[in-house]
Amino acid sequence: MKVYILADMEGIGGVINETQTFSDGAGYEQAREWMTLDVNAAIQGAIDGGATEILVLDSHGSNMTRNLRYDLLHEGARYIQGTPRTDYVHLIDKSFDALLQIGMHAMAGTPGAVLEHTMSSSAWVEMRINGQPMGEIGLIAAAAGVFDVPFVMVSGDDKACAEARTVCRDVECAVVKEGISRHAAVLKPPREVRSLIREKACGAMKKIGAIKPFKLDSPVEMEVRYFRNDVYESIREREGVRKVPPQTVVYSGKTIVEAWRRVWGG
């Protein structure tokens, strides 16, 4: 059984402030350790449930993506770190049996969600896919769906987990904290968080085959509304990239993977 794990940082147990999520922040080094241990718990849970091959993508931060602590990594997986990469969910293909998302956050504007945003908290206001609002959880699940890989498990705050259930009703959810506001939450102790993640990851393995991949109708239009004029103005129109004034760009493709590649290309 082959499993893909994508890891972000904002939804890691104990992370509640932006200073913990940037490399120059006071709490970043501790948050890196917590992120690694949460991911390790997911890996162990997947192995408990029968996974034989696991690939982990360190996906936090467009210019960082070197967050997982190499010295603490679980020996039961391989890992992708660094930039640039060709795809958002890099190296996923039809050989994988399941997708797990660890440390996830809710989409921009979600009330009471910890560190909510969509892709960029400083540049993106909203993303719509085929006319429907969507966050990173749905985007990642849809990218996996292109390759018929089901989204079976997520960890994050209660708002992120609720969002995940709108994408896949039967997804296993590890609620590691309860959001109060963007920078406040009711936290669970670390040992409880990692035990829960391990339990849910193991349970998710038993749902493989029962949960269908999350698929979008083709063609796909990915509509991004930008906050800042300089970001919007720097994007050039070309095939599959259309500007809709004042600050919206529509990226299109046969699949969400193709549309996202146009975003990645600037």
Beta strands, then each sheet from edge to edge (+ up, - down):
strand 1: 2-7
strand 2: 53-58
strand 3: 78-80
strand 4: 98-104
strand 5: 124-129
strand 6: 132-133
strand 7: 151-157
strand 8: 172-181
strand 9: 184-187
strand 10: 220-226
strand 11: 241-244
strand 12: 248-253
sheet 1: 3+ 2+ 1+ 4+ 7+ 8+ 9-
sheet 2: 6+ 5- 10+ 12- 11+
end
